[in-house]
Amino acid sequence: MKLIVKKSRIHGKGLFAAEDIPWGVKIIEYQGEVITDEVALARIAEGSDCIFELGENANIDGAVHGNEARYANHDRRKPNCFVLRDDGKIWLVAGIEGIRKGEEITFDYGSTFYEP
């Protein structure tokens, strides 16, 4: 999958599709250091914003050994992808309308992590 990281109108840098992506396609795996809840909370308190809950007492910090997936920004109104937790991995997957070349890749972070 061809992806580009560049300046975003939403926030800082964003992740963009460099080609059309049909619905249901796994776009990119969210990668990074696997850390405990305790470590995650400490990093969040210090300002980290790339931590993703993986499971019970397991989180992924995309800022440490991560990849471009950490640049996918939040969109509550019309996200174009969703999150799939599959066999200990987290994937960003193209939503029902797919994603067109040049579009920023977004998903809803959820209200517990990002207030409306």
Secondary structure, DSSP 8 states (H G I E B T S, - for coil): --EEEEE-SSSSEEEEESS-B-TT-EEEE---EEE-HHHHHHHHHTT---EEEEETTEEEETTSS--GGGG-EE-SSS-SEEEEEETTEEEEEE-TT-B-TT-B-EE---TTTS--
